[in-house]
Amino acid sequence: MVMLRSLNKLAEILQIGIIGVMASDGNTSVLIGTMDDIIQRTRITTLIQGREVVVFYHKGEFYAMDMRCYHAGGPLHLGDIEDIDGKVCIICPWHKYKITLTDGEGLYEACNPSDFSTKWCSKGVKQRTHLVHVENGNVYVTLSDLSSPIDSDYYQSEKFKESVKVPQRK
């Protein structure tokens, strides 16, 4: 009992979920935290099966996606949330890339050179998003199907993780 309390306290400090439950599709859902806690914080980071994930709460909805931006690995949990052309987006703090929270679509503003009018266009899905569900006041995340690669997957790879490790002094 003491060990379980210690693990739960450690998970709370590290902001990670440690309790998994089987979802109806056979994937494991991981408890991220309570609704009240995530609503109060508006965002929380976690590690699920080795993936860095950020969970956002915005205007009554929960969203989850890989934490590092598909463009250059920027920390999306530090970005601003804005409405762009009717879509809720996270703005990467490094290079201002716009990513929809619902499906990870990259957006850009195109300009017509003949009249300088602009419109928002899609780059397609660039950022991996994950399923969020709430049960009994708790928020769970289930990783999406990882079988088809998406641009943001690189920043979850061992190759990337090795490239950012700081050499240890002897």
Secondary structure in CASP SS format (residue, H / E / C, confidence):
PFRMAT SS
TARGET T0000
AUTHOR 0000-0000-0000
METHOD secondary structure of the structure
MODEL  1
M C 1.00
V H 1.00
M H 1.00
L H 1.00
R H 1.00
S H 1.00
L H 1.00
N H 1.00
K H 1.00
L H 1.00
A H 1.00
E H 1.00
I H 1.00
L H 1.00
Q C 1.00
I C 1.00
G C 1.00
I C 1.00
I C 1.00
G E 1.00
V E 1.00
M E 1.00
A C 1.00
S C 1.00
D C 1.00
G C 1.00
N C 1.00
T E 1.00
S E 1.00
V E 1.00
L E 1.00
I E 1.00
G E 1.00
T E 1.00
M H 1.00
D H 1.00
D H 1.00
I H 1.00
I H 1.00
Q H 1.00
R H 1.00
T C 1.00
R E 1.00
I E 1.00
T E 1.00
T E 1.00
L E 1.00
I E 1.00
Q C 1.00
G C 1.00
R E 1.00
E E 1.00
V E 1.00
V E 1.00
V E 1.00
F E 1.00
Y E 1.00
H E 1.00
K C 1.00
G C 1.00
E E 1.00
F E 1.00
Y E 1.00
A E 1.00
M E 1.00
D E 1.00
M C 1.00
R E 1.00
C C 1.00
Y C 1.00
H C 1.00
A C 1.00
G C 1.00
G C 1.00
P E 1.00
L H 1.00
H H 1.00
L H 1.00
G C 1.00
D E 1.00
I E 1.00
E E 1.00
D E 1.00
I E 1.00
D C 1.00
G C 1.00
K E 1.00
V E 1.00
C E 1.00
I E 1.00
I E 1.00
C C 1.00
P C 1.00
W C 1.00
H C 1.00
K C 1.00
Y C 1.00
K E 1.00
I E 1.00
T E 1.00
L C 1.00
T C 1.00
D C 1.00
G C 1.00
E E 1.00
G E 1.00
L E 1.00
Y E 1.00
E E 1.00
A E 1.00
C E 1.00
N C 1.00
P C 1.00
S C 1.00
D C 1.00
F C 1.00
S C 1.00
T E 1.00
K E 1.00
W E 1.00
C E 1.00
S E 1.00
K E 1.00
G E 1.00
V E 1.00
K C 1.00
Q C 1.00
R C 1.00
T E 1.00
H E 1.00
L E 1.00
V E 1.00
H E 1.00
V E 1.00
E E 1.00
N C 1.00
G C 1.00
N E 1.00
V E 1.00
Y E 1.00
V E 1.00
T E 1.00
L C 1.00
S C 1.00
D C 1.00
L C 1.00
S C 1.00
S C 1.00
P C 1.00
I C 1.00
D H 1.00
S H 1.00
D H 1.00
Y H 1.00
Y H 1.00
Q H 1.00
S C 1.00
E H 1.00
K H 1.00
F H 1.00
K H 1.00
E H 1.00
S H 1.00
V C 1.00
K C 1.00
V C 1.00
P C 1.00
Q C 1.00
R C 1.00
K C 1.00
END
